[in-house]
Amino acid sequence: MNSEFLPFALPYLDDAEINEVIDSLKSGWITTGPKCKQFEEKFAAYVGSKHAVAVNSATAGLHLALDAAGLQRGEVALTVPLTFTATAEVVRYFDADVDLIDVKSPCGTLDPALFEKYLAEKCEVKDGICFRKSDSKRVRAVLPVHFAGLVSEMEAISRLAKQYNLVVIEDAAHSFPAEYKKQKVGTISHLTVFSFYATKTITTGEGGMITTDDDDMAERMRIMRLHGISKDAWKRYTAEGSWYYEVIEPGFKYNLTDIAAAMGLHQLDKALWMRDIRQKYAQKYSAAFAAIPELQIPCHGSAGNQHAWHLYTLRIRPEKLNVSRADFIERLKDSGIGTSVHFIPLHLHPYYRDRYDYKLGDFPVSEDLYEREISLPIYPKMSEADVERVISAVLEIVNKYRK
């Protein structure tokens, strides 16, 4: 076993982030304040959106986005099985239903053909509102997930959503910075939600951002992220503020701190540089694995689309190997290489399985992609020697267990 373990993911932080955090600590302003506002403005300018609303997680962002979209109890929102539970759990916060639509192989993003089939067979539009035929529940929104950093097929998804009057909320937790047909993610749909969790492409430790061009949605989210207190509540602790405030809705505690935003300001400056490194490493992986029949490389995206490369999702072909996916991961661990798996499909988890009576085989593409997937390390703190070490370890296992 290699004595030096290569973790699956590590953030890239240097003195710029450290000094900015220290500056926040010394200023005495450590919760939501001027640096959070600066981060929002800088992020909005970066992607080209009219508004950016900072929150303490992408989960909070998805919740606020659905609230701004008007999701109500007893309605329906659509997403994919191949995602982290946050995408679906926020729908359940409203006591609304989650309907799942399978992904497209091999890329793992929402299959537009299946989306169209779902809408045509299970929905009808009356007076401009989409209803589920089986129980007349309103279908309010669709949440396409940009899996691993690859942007979903937004042209087809947006066209269908417009036809059925659905709000589009992009789960872009993996996809900053990314582009679809040369348009930056964050400017394509009604609402887009990004993650700045510790393992993501840029990080604030914990945190997220929602972008939109809709003034009313942005205003709603800003109010709801801090207890439903009227606009610019944080200013009441400044010279220009007042002790008086009004609660106009029962909101949430979803605000981002200035300490976190301080990190984000400099992570944003590094975003393209870090993406270029991840892309270079992805290309190295794919060049090494593409011709190996026992392996399947991930989608790189078509011309005009920019992958964010949050994950490198290698898949094995078990019919060609005498080793299971679980054992393959253990052999990599024995070589000192950390990995992960993305994702156990939602319908296989007890909560969603039992609530919606799902069973194995209901979403075969998601199941197949999950069962064969191994996420390899891909981050800027890795050296090229680290990448070569991962490649060598993978190929050694394939050569040893090839049928």
C-alpha positions as CSV (number, residue, x, y, z in Angstrom):
1,M,0.0,0.0,0.0
2,N,1.3,3.5,-0.9
3,S,2.1,5.3,2.4
4,E,1.0,8.7,1.0
5,F,-2.8,8.7,0.7
6,L,-4.2,10.9,-2.1
7,P,-7.6,12.2,-0.9
8,F,-10.6,12.2,-3.1
9,A,-10.9,16.0,-2.9
10,L,-9.1,19.0,-1.3
11,P,-9.9,22.7,-1.6
12,Y,-7.3,25.1,-3.1
13,L,-6.8,28.0,-0.7
14,D,-3.9,30.3,-0.3
15,D,-2.9,33.6,1.5
16,A,-5.5,35.6,-0.4
17,E,-8.4,33.8,1.2
18,I,-6.6,33.6,4.6
19,N,-5.9,37.3,4.6
20,E,-9.4,38.2,3.6
21,V,-10.9,36.1,6.4
22,I,-8.5,37.7,8.9
23,D,-9.6,41.1,7.6
24,S,-13.2,40.1,8.3
25,L,-12.3,38.9,11.8
26,K,-10.4,42.1,12.6
27,S,-13.2,44.2,11.2
28,G,-15.7,42.8,13.7
29,W,-18.2,42.0,11.0
30,I,-18.3,38.3,10.8
31,T,-21.9,37.5,9.8
32,T,-23.8,38.7,6.8
33,G,-22.6,42.1,5.8
34,P,-20.6,44.2,3.3
35,K,-18.4,41.3,2.0
36,C,-21.4,39.1,1.4
37,K,-22.9,42.0,-0.7
38,Q,-19.6,42.4,-2.5
39,F,-19.5,38.7,-3.3
40,E,-23.0,38.7,-4.6
41,E,-22.2,41.6,-6.9
42,K,-19.0,40.1,-8.1
43,F,-20.6,36.7,-8.8
44,A,-23.6,38.3,-10.7
45,A,-21.1,40.2,-12.9
46,Y,-19.0,37.1,-13.4
47,V,-21.9,35.0,-14.8
48,G,-23.8,37.9,-16.3
49,S,-27.0,37.6,-14.3
50,K,-29.0,40.5,-13.0
51,H,-29.1,39.2,-9.4
52,A,-27.1,36.8,-7.2
53,V,-28.4,35.9,-3.8
54,A,-25.9,34.3,-1.4
55,V,-27.0,31.6,1.0
56,N,-25.4,29.2,3.5
57,S,-25.8,26.1,1.2
58,A,-27.0,25.0,-2.2
59,T,-29.8,23.1,-0.4
60,A,-31.0,26.4,1.1
61,G,-30.7,27.9,-2.4
62,L,-32.9,25.2,-3.9
63,H,-35.4,25.6,-1.2
64,L,-35.6,29.4,-1.7
65,A,-35.7,29.0,-5.5
66,L,-38.7,26.7,-5.2
67,D,-40.4,29.1,-2.8
68,A,-39.7,32.0,-5.3
69,A,-41.2,29.8,-8.0
70,G,-44.4,29.5,-6.0
71,L,-44.3,25.8,-5.2
72,Q,-47.2,25.0,-2.9
73,R,-48.3,22.0,-0.8
74,G,-49.8,19.3,-2.9
75,E,-48.1,20.4,-6.1
76,V,-45.4,18.5,-8.1
77,A,-41.8,19.2,-9.1
78,L,-39.7,17.1,-11.5
79,T,-36.1,16.0,-11.3
80,V,-33.8,13.1,-12.0
81,P,-32.9,10.0,-9.8
82,L,-29.2,10.4,-10.3
83,T,-28.5,13.2,-7.9
84,F,-27.9,14.0,-4.3
85,T,-30.9,13.9,-2.0
86,A,-30.9,17.7,-1.6
87,T,-32.4,18.2,-5.1
88,A,-35.5,16.2,-4.1
89,E,-35.7,16.8,-0.3
90,V,-36.4,20.5,-0.8
91,V,-39.5,19.6,-2.7
92,R,-40.7,17.6,0.2
93,Y,-40.2,20.6,2.5
94,F,-43.3,22.0,0.9
95,D,-45.2,18.7,1.2
96,A,-45.1,18.6,-2.6
97,D,-44.5,15.5,-4.7
98,V,-41.2,14.6,-6.4
99,D,-41.6,12.9,-9.8
100,L,-38.5,11.4,-11.2
101,I,-37.5,11.2,-14.9
102,D,-34.5,9.0,-15.9
103,V,-31.2,10.4,-17.3
104,K,-29.6,9.9,-20.6
105,S,-26.7,7.4,-21.0
106,P,-23.8,7.8,-20.8
107,C,-23.8,11.5,-19.7
108,G,-26.1,11.2,-16.7
109,T,-28.2,14.4,-17.3
110,L,-32.0,14.6,-17.7
111,D,-33.1,12.8,-20.9
112,P,-35.1,15.3,-23.0
113,A,-36.9,12.5,-24.8
114,L,-38.1,11.0,-21.5
115,F,-39.0,14.5,-20.2
116,E,-41.1,15.0,-23.3
117,K,-42.7,11.6,-22.9
118,Y,-43.6,12.3,-19.2
119,L,-45.2,15.6,-20.1
120,A,-47.1,14.1,-23.1
121,E,-48.4,11.1,-21.2
122,K,-48.8,12.2,-17.6
123,C,-49.7,15.9,-17.9
124,E,-52.2,18.3,-19.5
125,V,-52.3,22.0,-19.7
126,K,-55.5,23.9,-18.8
127,D,-55.7,27.7,-18.9
128,G,-51.9,27.8,-19.1
129,I,-51.3,25.6,-16.1
130,C,-49.8,22.1,-16.2
131,F,-51.5,19.4,-14.2
132,R,-50.7,15.8,-13.5
133,K,-53.5,13.8,-15.1
134,S,-53.7,11.1,-12.4
135,D,-54.7,13.4,-9.6
136,S,-55.0,17.0,-11.1
137,K,-52.0,18.2,-9.0
138,R,-50.2,21.2,-10.5
139,V,-46.8,20.5,-11.9
140,R,-44.9,23.6,-11.0
141,A,-41.2,23.2,-11.8
142,V,-38.4,21.1,-13.3
143,L,-35.0,20.8,-11.7
144,P,-32.4,19.6,-14.2
145,V,-29.1,18.5,-12.6
146,H,-25.8,19.3,-14.3
147,F,-24.2,16.1,-13.4
148,A,-20.4,16.1,-12.5
149,G,-20.2,19.6,-14.2
150,L,-21.7,18.7,-17.5
151,V,-24.6,21.0,-18.4
152,S,-27.9,19.3,-19.2
153,E,-29.5,19.7,-22.6
154,M,-31.0,23.0,-21.7
155,E,-32.3,24.0,-25.2
156,A,-34.8,21.0,-25.3
157,I,-35.6,21.2,-21.6
158,S,-36.3,24.9,-21.8
159,R,-38.5,24.5,-24.8
160,L,-40.6,21.8,-23.2
161,A,-40.8,23.7,-19.9
162,K,-42.1,26.8,-21.7
163,Q,-44.6,24.7,-23.6
164,Y,-46.0,23.4,-20.3
165,N,-45.5,26.6,-18.3
166,L,-42.9,25.1,-15.9
167,V,-40.4,27.1,-13.9
168,V,-36.8,25.9,-14.6
169,I,-34.5,25.7,-11.6
170,E,-31.1,24.5,-12.6
171,D,-29.2,22.5,-10.0
172,A,-25.8,23.7,-10.9
173,A,-24.1,22.5,-7.6
174,H,-21.4,20.8,-9.8
175,S,-21.3,23.4,-12.6
176,F,-19.3,26.5,-11.9
177,P,-17.9,27.8,-14.1
178,A,-19.6,26.1,-17.0
179,E,-21.3,27.0,-20.3
180,Y,-24.0,25.7,-22.6
181,K,-23.8,26.7,-26.2
182,K,-21.4,29.5,-25.2
183,Q,-23.9,30.9,-22.6
184,K,-22.8,30.9,-19.0
185,V,-24.6,28.7,-16.6
186,G,-26.4,31.1,-14.3
187,T,-28.1,33.0,-17.1
188,I,-30.0,30.3,-19.0
189,S,-33.1,29.7,-16.9
190,H,-35.5,31.3,-14.4
191,L,-33.3,30.3,-11.5
192,T,-29.9,28.6,-11.1
193,V,-28.4,27.3,-7.8
194,F,-24.7,26.8,-7.2
195,S,-22.8,25.1,-4.4
196,F,-19.7,26.3,-2.6
197,Y,-19.4,23.3,-0.3
198,A,-15.8,22.2,0.7
199,T,-15.4,19.8,-2.2
200,K,-16.9,22.0,-4.9
201,T,-15.2,23.8,-7.8
202,I,-15.0,27.0,-5.7
203,T,-15.6,26.9,-1.9
204,T,-16.6,29.0,1.0
205,G,-16.6,26.0,3.3
206,E,-20.3,25.9,3.3
207,G,-22.4,28.1,1.0
208,G,-24.2,28.6,-2.2
209,M,-25.6,31.2,-4.6
210,I,-28.8,31.6,-6.6
211,T,-28.8,33.6,-9.8
212,T,-31.9,35.1,-11.6
213,D,-32.9,37.9,-13.8
214,D,-36.3,38.2,-12.2
215,D,-36.5,41.1,-9.8
216,D,-39.5,39.8,-7.9
217,M,-37.9,36.4,-7.4
218,A,-34.7,37.9,-6.2
219,E,-36.5,40.2,-3.8
220,R,-38.5,37.3,-2.4
221,M,-35.4,35.1,-1.9
222,R,-33.5,37.9,-0.1
223,I,-36.3,38.4,2.3
224,M,-36.9,34.7,2.9
225,R,-33.2,33.9,3.5
226,L,-33.2,35.9,6.7
227,H,-36.4,35.2,8.7
228,G,-38.7,37.0,6.3
229,I,-37.4,40.4,7.5
230,S,-37.8,43.3,5.1
231,K,-35.1,44.1,2.7
232,D,-31.5,44.8,3.8
233,A,-32.1,43.6,7.4
234,W,-28.4,43.4,8.0
235,K,-28.0,47.1,7.6
236,R,-29.8,47.7,10.9
237,Y,-26.4,47.2,12.6
238,T,-24.7,49.8,10.4
239,A,-24.6,53.6,10.7
240,E,-27.2,53.8,7.9
241,G,-29.6,51.3,9.5
242,S,-32.2,51.4,12.2
243,W,-33.2,49.1,15.1
244,Y,-36.7,48.8,13.6
245,Y,-37.5,45.9,11.3
246,E,-40.6,44.2,10.0
247,V,-41.2,40.5,9.5
248,I,-43.4,40.1,6.4
249,E,-43.2,36.3,6.0
250,P,-42.2,33.4,8.2
251,G,-38.7,33.0,6.5
252,F,-35.6,30.9,7.1
253,K,-32.1,31.2,8.5
254,Y,-30.2,30.8,5.2
255,N,-27.8,33.8,5.1
256,L,-24.1,33.5,4.2
257,T,-21.6,35.0,6.6
258,D,-18.9,37.6,5.7
259,I,-16.2,35.1,6.7
260,A,-17.5,32.7,4.1
261,A,-17.9,35.4,1.5
262,A,-14.4,36.6,2.2
263,M,-13.1,33.2,0.9
264,G,-15.5,33.3,-2.0
265,L,-14.2,36.7,-3.3
266,H,-10.8,35.1,-4.0
267,Q,-12.1,31.7,-5.0
268,L,-14.0,33.5,-7.7
269,D,-10.7,35.1,-9.0
270,K,-9.2,31.6,-9.3
271,A,-12.2,29.9,-10.8
272,L,-11.1,29.8,-14.4
273,W,-7.6,28.8,-13.5
274,M,-8.8,26.0,-11.3
275,R,-11.2,24.8,-14.0
276,D,-8.5,24.8,-16.6
277,I,-6.4,22.5,-14.4
278,R,-9.3,20.1,-13.8
279,Q,-10.0,20.1,-17.5
280,K,-6.3,19.3,-18.2
281,Y,-6.4,16.4,-15.7
282,A,-9.7,15.1,-17.2
283,Q,-8.1,15.1,-20.6
284,K,-5.2,13.1,-19.3
285,Y,-7.5,10.6,-17.7
286,S,-9.5,10.2,-20.8
287,A,-6.5,9.8,-23.0
288,A,-5.3,7.0,-20.8
289,F,-8.6,5.2,-20.5
290,A,-10.5,5.8,-23.7
291,A,-9.0,2.8,-25.5
292,I,-9.4,0.4,-22.6
293,P,-12.5,-1.8,-23.3
294,E,-13.0,-2.5,-19.7
295,L,-13.5,1.2,-18.9
296,Q,-16.0,3.9,-20.0
297,I,-14.9,7.5,-19.9
298,P,-17.3,10.3,-19.0
299,C,-18.9,12.7,-21.4
300,H,-16.7,15.7,-22.2
301,G,-19.5,17.8,-23.7
302,S,-20.1,19.0,-27.3
303,A,-18.7,22.0,-29.1
304,G,-19.7,25.3,-27.5
305,N,-20.4,23.6,-24.1
306,Q,-17.9,24.0,-21.3
307,H,-17.7,21.2,-18.7
308,A,-16.9,22.4,-15.1
309,W,-15.2,19.0,-14.3
310,H,-16.3,18.9,-10.7
311,L,-16.1,15.2,-11.0
312,Y,-14.3,12.7,-13.2
313,T,-16.8,9.8,-13.3
314,L,-15.0,6.8,-14.7
315,R,-17.2,3.7,-15.2
316,I,-16.1,0.1,-15.3
317,R,-17.6,-2.6,-17.6
318,P,-18.1,-5.4,-15.0
319,E,-18.8,-8.0,-17.7
320,K,-15.2,-7.6,-18.8
321,L,-13.6,-7.8,-15.4
322,N,-13.2,-10.3,-12.6
323,V,-13.6,-7.6,-9.9
324,S,-16.6,-5.8,-8.6
325,R,-16.9,-2.0,-8.4
326,A,-16.7,-2.2,-4.6
327,D,-13.5,-4.3,-4.8
328,F,-12.1,-2.0,-7.5
329,I,-12.5,0.9,-5.1
330,E,-10.8,-1.1,-2.3
331,R,-7.8,-1.9,-4.6
332,L,-7.5,1.8,-5.4
333,K,-7.6,2.5,-1.6
334,D,-4.8,-0.1,-1.1
335,S,-2.8,2.0,-3.6
336,G,-3.4,5.1,-1.5
337,I,-6.0,6.7,-3.8
338,G,-9.3,8.1,-2.5
339,T,-12.4,7.8,-4.5
340,S,-16.2,8.3,-4.2
341,V,-19.4,7.2,-5.9
342,H,-22.0,9.5,-7.5
343,F,-24.8,8.9,-6.8
344,I,-27.0,6.2,-5.3
345,P,-30.2,6.9,-7.2
346,L,-32.9,8.5,-5.2
347,H,-35.5,5.8,-5.8
348,L,-33.2,3.2,-4.1
349,H,-33.1,5.1,-0.8
350,P,-35.7,3.9,1.8
351,Y,-37.5,7.2,2.0
352,Y,-38.2,7.7,-1.7
353,R,-38.6,4.0,-2.3
354,D,-41.2,3.6,0.4
355,R,-43.1,6.9,-0.1
356,Y,-43.5,6.5,-3.9
357,D,-43.4,2.7,-4.1
358,Y,-40.3,2.7,-6.3
359,K,-38.5,-0.5,-7.1
360,L,-35.3,-1.7,-8.7
361,G,-35.6,-1.3,-12.5
362,D,-37.8,1.8,-12.4
363,F,-35.0,4.0,-13.7
364,P,-32.6,1.6,-15.5
365,V,-30.2,4.2,-16.9
366,S,-29.6,5.8,-13.5
367,E,-29.1,2.4,-11.9
368,D,-26.7,1.3,-14.6
369,L,-24.6,4.4,-14.4
370,Y,-24.5,4.3,-10.6
371,E,-23.6,0.6,-10.4
372,R,-20.5,1.0,-12.6
373,E,-19.3,4.5,-11.5
374,I,-16.1,5.4,-9.6
375,S,-15.3,9.1,-9.1
376,L,-11.5,9.7,-9.3
377,P,-9.6,12.6,-7.7
378,I,-9.6,15.7,-9.8
379,Y,-8.6,19.0,-8.2
380,P,-6.0,21.7,-8.5
381,K,-4.0,20.7,-5.5
382,M,-3.1,17.5,-7.3
383,S,0.2,17.4,-9.2
384,E,0.6,15.9,-12.7
385,A,2.5,13.1,-10.9
386,D,-0.6,12.5,-8.8
387,V,-2.7,12.1,-11.9
388,E,-0.2,9.7,-13.4
389,R,-0.3,7.7,-10.2
390,V,-4.1,7.4,-10.4
391,I,-3.9,6.3,-14.0
392,S,-1.2,3.7,-13.2
393,A,-3.3,2.3,-10.3
394,V,-6.4,2.1,-12.4
395,L,-4.7,0.4,-15.3
396,E,-2.9,-2.0,-13.0
397,I,-6.2,-3.2,-11.5
398,V,-7.7,-3.6,-15.0
399,N,-4.7,-5.6,-16.2
400,K,-4.8,-7.8,-13.1
401,Y,-8.6,-8.5,-13.3
402,R,-9.2,-8.5,-17.0
403,K,-11.3,-11.5,-18.2
